[in-house]
Structure formats: structure tokens, C-alpha cells
């Protein structure tokens, strides 16, 4: 085959390779599917069940000293090492339990066995499980709360490692100078645990779906939640940080829309109501332009009371949203009603930005006073 013909065939193969792998529409569709699957996996996870197993203790050793010119050296078996613990540590760098979707078994290293020459076994390495700050650890069987990890760096030993066994040096006596006895290490603790995440936030946004909570969060902070003109746009809690000029910033949590029966598991609210338990201030967002503003307020108020009565003792501010499309007379009547039941209200338009600065100043004042 002539040399020129060989080169033409090589270039033809290279062109076919690029044409198939770079411009093939089937391959492009496959890449799109892979990307979309990756996006779906990055969901907010606030509940998980996982298994912990501490390390078993190492066994003790039966050994005797055998050395030249040292007759009857006696026992010199070392002890086994202690098993490692499973330690749970809270970190403010994490905000979801999504890692538990990919790993649900955590096992610590077992202790090493003892050896001759009085050598003790090494302690097993601990298994460290890092969880978000605000996680609550419960026993999976009894649902008993074991620890509430509220502080950054706070730790909890979920499973303790077993003690190491004793070598035969511990069993020497006047009647038995050559003991051939050693004990095995103890088994490490093992159990199934449940973890629930309660967000650490200072302010909680509550209200019916489509009341404008996500828009308000985007106005108060740099958060970029999904905003659309239909109910249940927010399917998971959203966090934002409100910065004050002369004091520390505060964290705002947007809770997915609550509906009637949320405390009994209806809708999405039941799964996320626990995230407002730690908040200091509740911003109850209502649609002032809607004719059922007061009944809508009473619906959410009732659900909060059913879930945890203490929530009604928090400082609450009623946000009369969509004030730009509401008559002044109606806003005045709503303000009069809420004052009659001891609640402060503020007309706001999250869309146009009306009274947003006033709301920020009000929140700053409340934080300075508390």
C-alpha cells in the first residue's frame, strides 16, 4: 500500500472519531441526563437513620519470657488495646444531612491484640461522624433524645469501644507461676440511631403558600430562592443572612408554606415545622390583598399552637405583604385588628421593596433589645 494512501486512511479515521464523539446528538442527550441526575441528588435532607459500631477490644496474650540465661522467665503476655469510639461532632460548615444518603454505616477500628514481651495492643482509631450544627441524635428504637448538638464543635460519643482483654501476667500467683489464662476483649457498642436537623436560625418566616415569603427573604438577604407565581414554590427550607450596620448579623429561615392540618402531617409543613423551634423571632407573612387575610392568619396560628404551644410565646411580627396592591383603608383595619390581639404589624411589599428598610430597622432594634 503506498505511503500516501496510508496517511489518507489515518486522517479519515481521525475525522470519523471527532464526528462521532463530538457532534453525535445521542451522546449529547446522555450527557444532559447525567447532569440532571446530579442536580436532583443535591436535595435538602434533614432526617436520616444510621448504624454505629464501636471497635471491639483486643484479646490478651498468653506468652512466657524465653531468653538465653534467664530460666523460668515467667509470663509476659500483654493486654489487648481498647476499641475505638464512634464520635459525632457538630460543625457549622454543614447545612444538610445529604452525606447520610451515601453512607449509613459507621464503624470504628478494633483494638489490637496483646503480644509477648509485655507489649500491649494499640487502641483502635475512633470513627468521627461530622454533622451540621443543630442536629438532634435519637435512639432509633425508643425515639429517646440522646443529645442536642447546638454548639459548633460539640461532640458526643455515640458508641463506646470495648475494653481490651488482659494478658496472662495479670493471673500470676504464688500457686500458679505459669498461668495459661488470658481474657478476650469486650465487644464494642452497636446501635441504630436517628438524626434530625433543626436549623439554627434567628428569624423564621411562616405563612401560607404563595404569601411572598421567598420574595421577602431575597429582599432581606442575598439569598436567591426560587420565586414563582404558584403555591409550594419552596419545597425545602431556605437560609439567608441579614447584615446590620452596627451589630451582628442574623440568620433568616424561610419555611415551606404551611396549610391547614400541617401539624397532623398534611402538606409539606409537618416535615419542616421543627426548623422554627430554635428561632427567636417569627415573621408571619400574610397576603394583605386577599379577602381572607384574618382567617389565613388564624389557620397558621392554630397549626403552630398544635405543633408546639411555646411558639406562640415568641416575638411575632405580622407582615402585611403586597401592600402596593392593597387599599390604605384595608391596611389600617388589619393593623387595628392585630393591635387588638397584642401583635405588631407592618405593611410591606416584597416585590416593590416598600417598607423593607423599615423592617430591617425593626429587626435590628429587636435584636439589640434581646
Secondary structure, DSSP 8 states (H G I E B T S, - for coil): --HHHHHHHHHHHHHHHHHHHHH-HHHHHHHHHHHHHHHHHS----EEEEEEE----------B--BTTBTT--B----------EEEEEETT----GGGGT--EEE-------BTTTB-------EEEEEETTEEEEETTT--EEEEE-STT-EEEEE--------GGGG--SS-SS-----------EEEEEEEE----SEEEE-BTTSSHHHHHHHHSS------SSTT---S-EEEEE--SSS--EEEEE---B-TTGGGT-TTHHHHGGGGTT-SEEEEEEETTSTTHHHHHHHHHHHHHHH-GGGGGSEEEEEEE-GGGS-HHHHHHHHHHHHHTT-EEEE-BTTTTBTHHHHHHHHHHHHHH-
